[in-house]
Amino acid sequence: MPRIAGIEIPENKRIEVALTYIYGIGPVLSKLILEVAKVDLNKRAKDLTENEINEIKKAIEKQTKIEGDLRRQVTADIKRLKEIRCWRGIRHSKGLPVRGQKTRKNSRTVRGNVRKTVGSGKKAAPAPK
């Protein structure tokens, strides 16, 4: 398995898709990196030569912030929003949707699948005698 940016990328996938396994690289950025490195998009990751892998590594280092650096930056940005107590920071603190979604029905994933309907916590009625 080729190792790029500290990540083992799958060798049986096309290199265009395999690069998206790295945090911070999506399909569009993957194509751009491969164009800069002059590598064929349809080539499998296992068929890459050492020279091509090195060119891809150089292109990634020169252009983008990935993995640990990017995660630290995102965490720092969220922390800054919380400290200045802006709307998005407050929403992050409370664990609610940040980007304007409605919360009455569809915020299950961000709230942790909490069911807040009237009948969900109701006890069963006692059986008649």
C-alpha positions in Angstrom: 0.0 0.0 0.0 1.4 3.4 -0.9 1.8 5.7 2.1 1.1 9.4 1.3 1.0 12.1 4.1 1.1 9.4 6.8 -2.0 7.6 5.4 -2.0 4.2 3.8 -4.1 4.7 0.7 -5.9 1.6 -0.8 -3.9 0.1 -3.6 -6.7 -1.4 -5.6 -8.5 1.9 -6.3 -7.8 4.5 -8.9 -5.4 7.1 -7.5 -7.9 9.9 -8.0 -10.3 8.1 -5.6 -7.5 6.8 -3.3 -6.2 10.3 -2.5 -9.6 11.2 -1.1 -8.9 8.9 1.9 -6.6 11.7 3.2 -8.4 14.1 5.4 -8.7 17.5 3.6 -8.5 16.1 0.1 -11.7 15.8 -1.9 -12.4 14.8 -5.5 -11.7 18.2 -7.0 -8.5 18.8 -5.0 -7.4 15.2 -5.9 -7.7 15.9 -9.6 -5.8 19.2 -9.2 -3.0 17.5 -7.3 -2.6 14.8 -9.9 -2.6 17.4 -12.7 0.3 19.2 -10.9 2.1 16.0 -10.4 1.5 14.9 -14.0 0.0 11.5 -13.0 -2.7 9.7 -15.0 -6.1 9.9 -13.1 -7.0 6.4 -14.1 -3.9 4.7 -12.8 -4.3 2.3 -9.9 -2.5 3.2 -6.6 -0.6 -0.1 -6.7 0.8 0.7 -10.2 2.4 4.0 -9.1 6.2 4.3 -9.3 8.3 5.8 -6.5 8.9 8.9 -8.6 5.2 9.4 -9.1 4.5 9.0 -5.4 7.2 11.5 -4.6 5.7 14.0 -7.1 2.3 13.6 -5.5 3.7 14.1 -2.0 5.5 17.3 -3.2 2.3 18.6 -4.8 0.3 18.0 -1.6 2.9 19.6 0.7 3.1 22.7 -1.6 -0.6 23.3 -2.0 -2.7 22.1 0.9 -3.0 21.8 4.6 -4.1 18.2 5.5 -4.6 15.7 8.3 -3.3 16.9 11.7 -2.6 20.5 10.8 -6.1 20.9 9.3 -7.8 19.2 12.2 -5.9 21.5 14.6 -7.0 24.5 12.6 -10.6 23.5 12.5 -10.6 22.8 16.3 -8.9 26.2 16.9 -11.5 28.0 14.8 -14.4 26.4 16.7 -12.7 27.2 20.0 -12.4 30.9 18.9 -16.1 31.0 17.9 -17.0 29.7 21.4 -14.7 32.2 23.2 -16.1 35.3 21.4 -19.6 33.9 22.1 -20.9 34.5 18.5 -24.0 32.7 17.3 -22.1 29.9 15.7 -20.0 29.5 18.8 -23.1 29.3 21.1 -24.6 26.7 18.7 -21.4 24.6 18.9 -21.4 24.8 22.7 -25.0 23.7 23.0 -24.5 20.9 20.4 -27.1 22.2 18.0 -27.0 22.7 14.2 -24.8 25.6 13.3 -25.7 26.3 9.7 -29.3 27.5 10.0 -31.1 24.1 9.9 -34.4 23.8 11.6 -34.4 21.9 14.9 -38.0 21.1 15.5 -37.9 17.8 13.6 -34.6 17.1 11.8 -31.6 17.7 14.0 -31.3 14.1 15.3 -27.7 13.5 14.3 -26.3 16.6 15.9 -28.4 16.3 19.0 -27.5 12.6 19.4 -30.9 11.1 18.3 -32.8 12.6 21.3 -36.5 12.0 20.7 -38.5 14.9 22.0 -42.1 14.0 21.0 -45.1 13.9 23.3 -45.8 10.2 23.3 -42.2 8.8 23.4 -41.7 8.9 27.1 -45.3 8.0 28.1 -45.7 5.1 30.5 -48.1 2.3 29.6 -51.6 2.6 31.0 -52.4 0.2 33.8 -54.4 -2.9 32.8 -58.1 -2.9 33.8 -59.2 -5.2 36.6 
